[in-house]
Amino acid sequence: MPSIVTPVPIADLTGWPTKRLLALRDALLRCEDSFDCSDAHFDEIDPARIRFKADPRWAELYDATRAALRAREHVPSRRERKLQRTRDAAARSRGREPRPKRAR
């Protein structure tokens, strides 16, 4: 289902948690490409919101969101965490110490 995004001030993005930034990025990616590719009627479109990737506000907000995410620490995915737990368990069973935990 296409997404409709309410524009947010770019300066506010740096204060947002990573999870919220990722949700915004995903919502922006779910926007439709353009009005021509959409099934929406002209009456349904709210000009205050971002609905299409062709909207210049979309590109500006998407670039700012990506920049804010690039400045963040990498959060391992579920798959990466599982792989690391498996490696740690294998190391313990061989009598080695697992890799030290990172400081948070």
N, C-alpha and C positions, 0 to 999 in steps of 0.2 A: 504494500500500500504506500502511495506517495506520502511524503512528509511535508508539513507546513511548519516553518521555523519562525519564531519571533526573534527579530534582531536584538542583539545585546551589545552594549558598549564594549569595544575591544579592550579597553583598559581594565575592565572587570574580569577578563578571562584569567589573568595571572593569579587572582585570588580564589579561583574555583578549584575544587578537588579534582584529581585526575579522572576519577570515575565520571564526574559530570562533564568534563571536557570530552571524554570518549563518547559519551551519550550524545553530545552536541555534534561531534564529528559524524557519528553514525546517522543522526537525523538529517544532517546536511547532505550526506551521500545518498539518502533515500529520496531526496527531492527529484522531481521530474526534470528532464533536460531543458525543455522549452515549452512555451504555450502551444506551439504547433504540434508537438508530440503528445499533448495532453488531451484527455477527454473532458476536461473542465470547461464550463461555460464562462464567458466573460463576466457574468453577474456574480459568480461564485468566488471570484478572486479578490482577496483582501489586499490592497496595495501596501498596507502597513506590515505585512508578513512576507517572508521569503518562501516562495513555492517552487521556483524554477532555478536551475543551475545557470541559466542565461542571464539572470538578474546580477548586475554588478555587485550588489551587496553580498551575494552568495560567495563570490570569489574572494572578496575582502575578508569576510568572516571565516571562511574555510582556511585561508592562508594564515590568519591570526590564530585560529585554533590549532593548526598544525605546528606553528611556531611555539605556542605555549606548551604543547605536548613534547616537542623536541627538547625543551629546557628541563623536562621532568626526568626523574630517575626511572629506569626501566622496571616495570612491574612484571615479574614472570607470569606467563600464562599457566593455566591449569596443567597443560601438557608438560611444560618445562618444569613445574614443581614436582610432578609425578616422576619425571625422568631423574631429577636430582635426588629424590627420596630413594629411588631404586639404586642409584649409584652409591649413595651413602650406606644403604643396607648391605650392598655387596662388599663395600670396603670394610664394614664392621665384621662381616662374616669371614673375611680373609685376615682379620686381625689388625687391619690398618685403621688409623683414625680417619673419620670422614672429614671433608674439607671444613675449615672453620666457618662459622656463621658470620654473615656480614653485620656490622653494627647498623642499627636503624637510626 
